[in-house]
Amino acid sequence: MKIILAGLLFLSISIPGYCQSITAKLIDKDSGHPIAYATIKTGADSGVISNEEGYFTIHTDQIDALSISCMGYQPKDLSLASLASLNYVIPLEEAINRLDEVYLSNKRPHIDTIMARVKRNISKNYSIDLNTYTLFYRRTEHADFKHLDFEIEKASHVSSKNLDQANVELTQLSNHITTSKMVHFTDVKGVLHTLNQDSSKMEVQKMTKLLDHKKDFSLDKVEDKAKTLVLKYLDTTKTYKVKTGIFKVEDSLSLKEEELKSDTPRTYGIQDLKHHTGAMVKNATFCRDAFLNTLLDPSRYDYVLEDLNYYRGELMYIIGFTPRRAKSKLEGTFTVNHRDYAITRVDYHYYKSRHGAKFNLRLILGVKYIENVSEGTYIYEKQKDSTYQPKYIKQTEGSYFYVNRDFKLIENSPKKNKLNFSFKIEGDNRSKEELLLTAFNPTDLDSFNGVQQEKEVPFIQLSAFDTSAWENEDIIEPLEEMKRFGSREY
């Protein structure tokens, strides 16, 4: 009961100018498991997607019913009154596969024929040129430090007392970092304007960042924190050269400069946001050189017809793909509409033990890196002009890292006093990007040229989850991890 009540229902009092919101959960009727990525339609051109935990939020000021559909389940139409009678937990029944009764041909379609028709219809089914996408974007970043060591190995001009104290504080910093949960959340509402696959502009309407600066532990930040601590025990009136291995990193490092680095920015570059959201949409529309387009190359991948199913009354092919050669890395499934051979969903992940970029210079430069996680989901929605546009995109990337560096701080003085400092760190990074397209409209060249993209956007800094930050907005419902952020139990 506690799980059901936690975060299920957020009802605001109906006051003019405000919108009433309802949060509900989708579950499998038989197993009780949450149903992710179901489509919840609240109007002809409006709706959301259930999150990974099955939750979604809708605004009820101008609707009285909703329509739910998900591959493998029977569609369901509900009035708001019916939703309330279910205590906002909606069970969906598994769809009964009656394909033998309706599939008239005794001959199953050949997979090569299906894939050839998919490729032939790409330009007709998808278009990125001169489009306007209203979107909500969320980026979730994790860092898990498994091993972290700092030590001042030699400093002839520092007293033994200060040297011992510095090493104690470095150990405390190491323990704090390795036991902390490093996670950041970035939420953005905006509009992406596309001219073609290579040119786009972005307008940002709102942006929030949910993070704890005390737990901001990117590799650069960890290195900066350690160097700042070491500098406390040196002559703060002096500046220092910094060398790592055979490379000179900085010519004039001082404690004052390191303290200035701790200033927290309050703006974010729109170009970076445009790059991420634009790349996700480009991939989803199967442009040349786009990531998804490589999955349709028969010289790279093998295909098999795994199943047939129905979705919204349409026959769907479920097609599995696996690597044909060593350089191909992924496996997954396409869902293809029988009527127009449009891909309506893509799911992928690394095949067996394969991985992305990797380099191991552990013995030479003390560095090792492996991209070991790559998975995603693309879900499409058919538009009035019969083309398909992405409704929801999720991409998760992860990597293992190892860095072992020796730093040397050389005093900028005739004495050139030196301090040797070692730094070893090992762990995993993971980032998840999600994109919910809440509206789509074709545009024209004059409108695109009239869009003025700003260089930076101010953002709202949050240290704890706040339900009011995105009240009355169509967003991806936060996971429990995000809702607990900043609370005592987190």
C-alpha positions as CSV (number, residue, x, y, z in Angstrom):
1,M,0.0,0.0,0.0
2,K,2.9,2.4,0.8
3,I,4.4,1.8,-2.7
4,I,1.0,2.5,-4.4
5,L,0.4,5.7,-2.4
6,A,3.9,7.1,-2.8
7,G,3.9,9.5,-5.7
8,L,0.7,8.1,-7.3
9,L,-1.6,11.1,-7.0
10,F,-0.8,14.8,-7.3
11,L,-4.1,16.7,-7.3
12,S,-4.0,20.5,-7.3
13,I,-7.1,22.5,-6.4
14,S,-9.0,23.7,-9.4
15,I,-8.4,27.4,-9.5
16,P,-8.7,29.6,-12.6
17,G,-5.4,29.8,-14.4
18,Y,-4.2,26.5,-12.9
19,C,-4.5,22.9,-14.2
20,Q,-5.4,19.8,-12.3
21,S,-3.0,16.9,-12.7
22,I,-3.4,13.2,-12.1
23,T,-0.5,10.6,-11.8
24,A,-1.4,7.0,-12.4
25,K,0.4,3.7,-13.0
26,L,0.1,1.0,-15.6
27,I,0.5,-2.6,-14.6
28,D,0.2,-6.1,-16.2
29,K,-3.1,-7.5,-15.0
30,D,-1.6,-11.0,-14.4
31,S,1.9,-10.3,-13.1
32,G,1.4,-6.9,-11.6
33,H,4.6,-5.7,-13.2
34,P,4.8,-2.1,-14.4
35,I,4.3,-1.4,-18.1
36,A,6.8,1.0,-19.6
37,Y,6.6,3.2,-22.7
38,A,2.8,2.8,-23.2
39,T,1.2,5.6,-25.2
40,I,-1.4,7.6,-23.3
41,K,-3.5,9.8,-25.7
42,T,-5.5,12.7,-24.2
43,G,-6.4,14.2,-27.5
44,A,-5.8,13.9,-31.3
45,D,-2.5,15.7,-31.0
46,S,-1.7,15.4,-27.3
47,G,-0.5,12.7,-24.9
48,V,2.5,11.3,-22.9
49,I,4.4,8.0,-22.4
50,S,4.5,5.9,-19.3
51,N,8.0,5.9,-17.7
52,E,10.2,2.9,-16.9
53,E,8.2,2.3,-13.7
54,G,4.9,2.5,-15.4
55,Y,3.9,6.0,-14.2
56,F,2.5,8.9,-16.2
57,T,0.9,12.2,-15.4
58,I,-1.9,13.9,-17.4
59,H,-3.5,17.3,-17.0
60,T,-7.3,17.1,-16.8
61,D,-8.5,20.7,-17.3
62,Q,-9.6,20.1,-20.9
63,I,-10.1,16.3,-21.1
64,D,-12.6,13.8,-19.7
65,A,-11.1,10.6,-21.0
66,L,-7.8,9.0,-22.2
67,S,-6.8,6.2,-24.5
68,I,-4.0,3.7,-23.6
69,S,-2.2,1.5,-26.1
70,C,0.9,-0.7,-25.8
71,M,2.4,-3.4,-28.0
72,G,1.3,-6.8,-26.6
73,Y,-1.6,-5.5,-24.6
74,Q,-5.3,-4.8,-25.4
75,P,-5.9,-1.1,-25.8
76,K,-8.0,0.6,-23.1
77,D,-10.2,3.7,-23.1
78,L,-10.9,5.2,-19.7
79,S,-13.0,8.1,-18.4
80,L,-11.5,10.2,-15.6
81,A,-14.2,8.8,-13.3
82,S,-13.2,5.2,-14.2
83,L,-9.5,6.1,-13.5
84,A,-10.4,7.3,-10.0
85,S,-12.4,4.1,-9.3
86,L,-9.3,2.1,-10.1
87,N,-7.3,4.1,-7.5
88,Y,-5.1,5.3,-10.4
89,V,-3.6,1.9,-10.9
90,I,-4.6,0.6,-14.4
91,P,-4.3,-3.1,-15.2
92,L,-3.8,-3.9,-18.9
93,E,-4.7,-7.4,-20.3
94,E,-2.3,-9.2,-22.5
95,A,-3.5,-9.2,-26.2
96,I,-4.7,-12.6,-27.5
97,N,-2.8,-13.5,-30.6
98,R,-5.4,-14.6,-33.2
99,L,-3.2,-14.2,-36.2
100,D,-4.0,-17.7,-37.5
101,E,-7.6,-16.6,-38.0
102,V,-6.9,-13.4,-39.8
103,Y,-3.6,-14.0,-41.6
104,L,-5.0,-15.3,-44.9
105,S,-1.8,-16.5,-46.6
106,N,-0.3,-19.8,-45.7
107,K,3.1,-18.5,-46.6
108,R,5.0,-16.4,-44.1
109,P,6.6,-13.3,-45.6
110,H,10.3,-13.7,-46.3
111,I,12.5,-11.5,-44.0
112,D,14.6,-10.2,-47.0
113,T,11.4,-9.0,-48.7
114,I,10.2,-7.2,-45.5
115,M,13.6,-5.5,-45.0
116,A,13.9,-4.5,-48.6
117,R,10.4,-2.8,-48.4
118,V,11.4,-1.1,-45.1
119,K,14.4,0.5,-46.8
120,R,12.5,1.4,-49.9
121,N,9.9,3.3,-47.9
122,I,12.3,5.2,-45.6
123,S,12.1,8.5,-47.5
124,K,8.3,8.3,-47.6
125,N,7.8,7.3,-44.0
126,Y,10.2,9.7,-42.3
127,S,11.2,13.3,-42.8
128,I,13.4,15.7,-40.9
129,D,13.4,18.6,-43.4
130,L,11.6,21.9,-42.2
131,N,10.0,20.5,-39.1
132,T,9.3,22.0,-35.7
133,Y,9.4,19.7,-32.7
134,T,8.1,20.8,-29.2
135,L,10.0,18.6,-26.8
136,F,10.9,17.7,-23.3
137,Y,14.5,16.5,-22.7
138,R,15.9,14.8,-19.6
139,R,19.5,13.8,-19.0
140,T,20.5,11.6,-16.0
141,E,24.2,11.2,-15.2
142,H,25.7,8.7,-12.7
143,A,29.2,8.1,-11.5
144,D,30.2,5.1,-9.4
145,F,33.8,5.3,-8.0
146,K,35.0,1.9,-7.1
147,H,38.5,2.8,-6.2
148,L,40.1,6.1,-5.3
149,D,43.5,6.9,-3.9
150,F,45.4,10.2,-3.3
151,E,48.7,10.5,-1.6
152,I,51.5,13.1,-1.3
153,E,54.6,11.0,-1.7
154,K,57.4,13.6,-1.3
155,A,57.5,17.3,-0.3
156,S,60.8,18.3,1.3
157,H,59.7,21.9,1.9
158,V,56.5,20.9,3.7
159,S,56.6,20.0,7.4
160,S,55.9,16.4,8.4
161,K,52.9,17.6,10.4
162,N,51.3,19.4,7.5
163,L,52.2,16.5,5.2
164,D,50.4,14.0,7.5
165,Q,47.4,16.3,7.8
166,A,47.2,16.7,4.1
167,N,47.2,12.9,3.5
168,V,44.5,12.5,6.2
169,E,42.3,15.0,4.4
170,L,43.0,13.4,1.1
171,T,41.9,10.0,2.6
172,Q,38.7,11.6,3.9
173,L,38.0,13.1,0.5
174,S,38.5,9.7,-1.1
175,N,36.1,8.1,1.3
176,H,33.5,10.8,0.8
177,I,33.6,10.4,-3.0
178,T,33.5,6.6,-3.1
179,T,30.6,6.4,-0.7
180,S,28.6,9.2,-2.3
181,K,25.9,8.7,-4.9
182,M,26.9,11.0,-7.8
183,V,23.8,11.7,-9.9
184,H,22.7,14.8,-11.8
185,F,19.4,15.4,-13.5
186,T,18.8,18.0,-16.3
187,D,15.3,18.8,-17.6
188,V,14.6,21.0,-20.6
189,K,11.5,22.2,-22.4
190,G,12.0,23.7,-25.8
191,V,11.4,23.7,-29.5
192,L,13.8,22.2,-32.1
193,H,13.6,23.7,-35.6
194,T,15.1,21.5,-38.3
195,L,16.1,22.7,-41.8
196,N,17.5,19.4,-42.8
197,Q,19.6,16.6,-41.2
198,D,22.7,18.9,-40.9
199,S,21.1,22.2,-39.8
200,S,18.8,23.0,-36.9
201,K,18.1,25.6,-34.3
202,M,16.8,25.4,-30.7
203,E,14.7,27.6,-28.5
204,V,14.8,26.8,-24.8
205,Q,11.7,27.8,-22.8
206,K,12.7,26.3,-19.4
207,M,15.6,24.4,-17.9
208,T,16.2,23.0,-14.4
209,K,19.3,21.2,-13.0
210,L,18.9,18.9,-10.0
211,L,22.2,18.2,-8.3
212,D,24.2,18.4,-5.1
213,H,27.4,20.4,-5.6
214,K,28.9,18.6,-2.7
215,K,28.7,15.4,-4.8
216,D,29.8,16.9,-8.1
217,F,32.4,14.3,-8.9
218,S,33.3,14.4,-12.6
219,L,36.9,13.3,-13.2
220,D,37.9,17.0,-13.7
221,K,36.2,18.0,-10.5
222,V,37.7,15.3,-8.4
223,E,41.2,16.3,-9.7
224,D,40.5,19.9,-8.9
225,K,39.3,19.1,-5.4
226,A,42.5,17.1,-4.7
227,K,44.8,19.8,-6.1
228,T,43.0,22.5,-4.1
229,L,43.4,20.5,-0.9
230,V,47.2,20.0,-1.6
231,L,47.7,23.7,-2.3
232,K,46.4,24.6,1.2
233,Y,49.5,23.2,2.7
234,L,51.9,25.0,0.4
235,D,53.0,28.6,0.4
236,T,49.7,30.3,-0.8
237,T,51.6,33.4,-1.9
238,K,53.4,31.4,-4.6
239,T,52.2,30.0,-7.9
240,Y,53.1,26.6,-9.2
241,K,53.8,24.7,-12.4
242,V,51.9,21.4,-12.7
243,K,53.3,18.4,-14.5
244,T,51.7,15.0,-15.0
245,G,54.1,12.4,-16.4
246,I,55.9,14.1,-19.3
247,F,53.2,16.7,-19.9
248,K,53.1,20.2,-18.5
249,V,49.5,21.0,-17.7
250,E,49.5,24.5,-16.2
251,D,52.0,27.3,-15.9
252,S,50.7,29.3,-13.0
253,L,48.4,27.4,-10.6
254,S,47.5,29.0,-7.3
255,L,45.1,28.4,-4.5
256,K,43.2,31.5,-5.4
257,E,42.7,30.3,-8.9
258,E,41.5,26.9,-7.7
259,E,39.0,28.5,-5.4
260,L,37.6,30.5,-8.3
261,K,36.9,27.3,-10.1
262,S,34.3,26.4,-7.5
263,D,31.9,29.2,-8.7
264,T,28.8,27.5,-9.9
265,P,27.5,28.5,-13.3
266,R,23.9,29.6,-13.7
267,T,23.7,29.4,-17.5
268,Y,24.0,26.6,-20.0
269,G,25.1,26.7,-23.7
270,I,22.2,26.1,-26.0
271,Q,24.5,24.8,-28.7
272,D,25.2,21.8,-26.6
273,L,21.5,21.1,-26.0
274,K,20.8,21.5,-29.7
275,H,23.5,19.1,-30.5
276,H,22.1,16.4,-28.3
277,T,18.4,16.8,-29.1
278,G,19.1,17.3,-32.8
279,A,21.3,14.2,-33.0
280,M,18.5,12.1,-31.4
281,V,15.9,13.3,-33.8
282,K,18.3,12.9,-36.8
283,N,19.0,9.2,-35.8
284,A,15.3,8.6,-35.4
285,T,14.5,9.7,-38.9
286,F,17.0,7.3,-40.5
287,C,19.1,10.0,-42.2
288,R,22.2,9.0,-44.1
289,D,25.1,8.4,-41.7
290,A,22.6,8.3,-38.8
291,F,23.1,5.7,-36.1
292,L,19.9,3.9,-36.7
293,N,20.4,3.8,-40.5
294,T,23.5,1.5,-39.9
295,L,21.2,-1.1,-38.4
296,L,19.4,-1.5,-41.7
297,D,22.6,-2.5,-43.6
298,P,22.4,-6.2,-44.5
299,S,26.2,-6.4,-44.9
300,R,26.4,-5.6,-41.1
301,Y,23.4,-7.4,-39.6
302,D,21.4,-10.6,-40.0
303,Y,17.6,-10.4,-39.6
304,V,14.9,-12.9,-38.6
305,L,11.1,-12.6,-38.3
306,E,10.6,-13.4,-34.7
307,D,6.8,-12.8,-34.3
308,L,3.7,-11.1,-35.6
309,N,1.5,-9.0,-33.4
310,Y,-1.2,-6.3,-33.5
311,Y,-1.0,-2.7,-32.4
312,R,-4.0,-0.3,-32.7
313,G,-5.6,-2.7,-35.2
314,E,-2.5,-2.9,-37.4
315,L,-0.5,-6.1,-38.1
316,M,3.1,-5.7,-37.0
317,Y,6.2,-7.7,-37.8
318,I,8.7,-8.2,-34.9
319,I,12.1,-8.5,-36.5
320,G,15.3,-9.4,-34.6
321,F,18.7,-8.3,-35.7
322,T,22.2,-9.6,-34.7
323,P,25.7,-8.7,-35.9
324,R,26.9,-10.3,-39.1
325,R,30.5,-9.3,-38.6
326,A,32.8,-8.4,-35.8
327,K,32.7,-4.7,-36.3
328,S,28.9,-4.6,-35.8
329,K,28.2,-4.3,-32.1
330,L,24.4,-4.3,-31.4
331,E,21.4,-6.6,-31.3
332,G,17.8,-5.9,-30.8
333,T,14.4,-5.7,-32.5
334,F,12.5,-3.6,-35.1
335,T,8.7,-3.4,-35.0
336,V,7.4,-2.9,-38.6
337,N,3.9,-2.0,-39.7
338,H,2.6,-4.5,-42.3
339,R,0.7,-1.8,-44.2
340,D,3.4,0.7,-45.0
341,Y,6.6,-1.0,-43.8
342,A,7.4,1.8,-41.4
343,I,9.5,1.0,-38.4
344,T,7.4,2.0,-35.4
345,R,9.8,0.9,-32.6
346,V,13.4,0.1,-32.2
347,D,15.1,-1.6,-29.2
348,Y,18.8,-2.3,-29.1
349,H,21.8,-3.1,-26.8
350,Y,25.3,-4.5,-27.1
351,Y,25.5,-8.0,-28.5
352,K,26.9,-10.5,-25.9
353,S,30.4,-9.2,-24.8
354,R,30.9,-6.6,-27.5
355,H,31.6,-3.0,-26.6
356,G,32.3,0.4,-28.1
357,A,35.5,2.4,-28.1
358,K,38.3,0.9,-26.0
359,F,41.8,1.8,-25.3
360,N,44.2,0.4,-22.7
361,L,47.3,2.5,-22.0
362,R,47.4,1.5,-18.3
363,L,51.1,0.5,-18.3
364,I,52.3,3.4,-20.5
365,L,50.1,6.4,-19.5
366,G,48.1,5.0,-16.6
367,V,44.8,5.2,-18.5
368,K,42.2,2.6,-19.5
369,Y,38.7,3.2,-20.9
370,I,35.9,0.9,-22.2
371,E,32.5,1.9,-23.5
372,N,30.5,-1.1,-22.1
373,V,26.9,0.0,-22.2
374,S,24.9,1.2,-25.2
375,E,21.1,0.6,-25.2
376,G,18.1,2.5,-26.3
377,T,14.4,2.6,-27.4
378,Y,12.8,4.6,-30.2
379,I,9.0,4.8,-30.4
380,Y,7.2,6.5,-33.3
381,E,3.8,8.0,-33.9
382,K,2.0,8.3,-37.2
383,Q,1.1,11.9,-38.2
384,K,-1.8,13.4,-40.1
385,D,0.4,13.5,-43.3
386,S,1.0,9.7,-42.9
387,T,4.7,10.2,-42.0
388,Y,6.1,8.9,-38.8
389,Q,7.9,11.1,-36.2
390,P,9.6,10.0,-33.0
391,K,7.3,10.2,-29.9
392,Y,9.9,9.0,-27.3
393,I,13.6,8.3,-27.5
394,K,15.8,6.8,-24.8
395,Q,19.6,6.4,-25.1
396,T,21.8,5.0,-22.3
397,E,25.6,5.0,-22.6
398,G,28.1,3.7,-20.0
399,S,31.8,3.3,-19.7
400,Y,34.5,1.9,-17.4
401,F,37.5,4.2,-16.6
402,Y,40.8,3.9,-14.9
403,V,43.3,6.8,-14.4
404,N,46.6,6.6,-12.5
405,R,48.6,9.8,-12.6
406,D,51.6,11.2,-10.8
407,F,51.6,15.0,-10.4
408,K,54.5,17.2,-9.7
409,L,54.0,20.8,-8.4
410,I,57.0,23.0,-9.0
411,E,57.2,26.3,-7.1
412,N,57.6,29.4,-9.3
413,S,60.6,30.7,-7.3
414,P,64.4,30.5,-7.4
415,K,64.3,27.5,-5.0
416,K,61.8,25.6,-7.3
417,N,60.6,23.5,-4.4
418,K,58.8,20.3,-5.6
419,L,55.9,18.2,-4.3
420,N,55.1,14.8,-5.7
421,F,51.4,13.7,-5.6
422,S,49.8,10.5,-6.8
423,F,46.2,10.1,-8.0
424,K,44.5,6.8,-8.9
425,I,40.8,6.5,-9.7
426,E,38.6,3.7,-11.1
427,G,34.9,3.4,-11.7
428,D,31.9,3.6,-14.0
429,N,30.1,6.4,-15.7
430,R,26.5,6.1,-17.1
431,S,24.3,8.7,-18.8
432,K,20.7,8.4,-19.9
433,E,19.1,10.8,-22.4
434,E,15.3,10.8,-22.9
435,L,13.4,12.9,-25.4
436,L,9.6,13.2,-25.4
437,L,8.2,14.9,-28.5
438,T,4.9,16.5,-27.3
439,A,4.0,18.2,-30.6
440,F,5.1,18.2,-34.3
441,N,4.4,20.6,-37.0
442,P,5.8,21.2,-40.5
443,T,7.4,24.6,-41.1
444,D,8.8,26.7,-43.9
445,L,12.1,28.3,-44.8
446,D,11.1,31.8,-43.8
447,S,10.0,30.6,-40.4
448,F,13.2,28.7,-39.9
449,N,15.4,31.7,-40.9
450,G,13.4,33.8,-38.5
451,V,14.4,31.8,-35.5
452,Q,17.1,33.4,-33.5
453,Q,19.0,30.9,-31.3
454,E,20.5,32.3,-28.2
455,K,24.0,31.4,-27.0
456,E,23.1,30.6,-23.4
457,V,20.1,29.9,-21.3
458,P,19.6,30.5,-17.6
459,F,18.5,27.5,-15.6
460,I,16.8,26.9,-12.3
461,Q,19.1,25.3,-9.7
462,L,17.5,22.7,-7.5
463,S,19.1,20.8,-4.6
464,A,16.0,18.6,-4.0
465,F,13.2,17.3,-6.1
466,D,10.3,19.7,-6.2
467,T,7.0,18.7,-7.8
468,S,6.0,22.3,-8.5
469,A,9.1,22.9,-10.7
470,W,7.3,21.3,-13.7
471,E,3.7,21.6,-12.6
472,N,1.2,21.6,-15.5
473,E,3.8,20.6,-18.1
474,D,3.8,17.6,-20.3
475,I,7.0,15.8,-19.2
476,I,8.4,12.4,-18.7
477,E,7.2,11.3,-15.2
478,P,10.3,11.2,-12.9
479,L,11.5,7.8,-11.6
480,E,11.5,7.2,-7.8
481,E,15.3,7.9,-7.8
482,M,14.7,11.4,-8.9
483,K,11.7,12.0,-6.6
484,R,13.8,11.0,-3.6
485,F,16.8,13.2,-4.6
486,G,17.6,15.6,-1.8
487,S,15.3,13.9,0.8
488,R,16.6,12.5,4.1
489,E,16.3,8.9,2.8
490,Y,18.4,9.5,-0.3
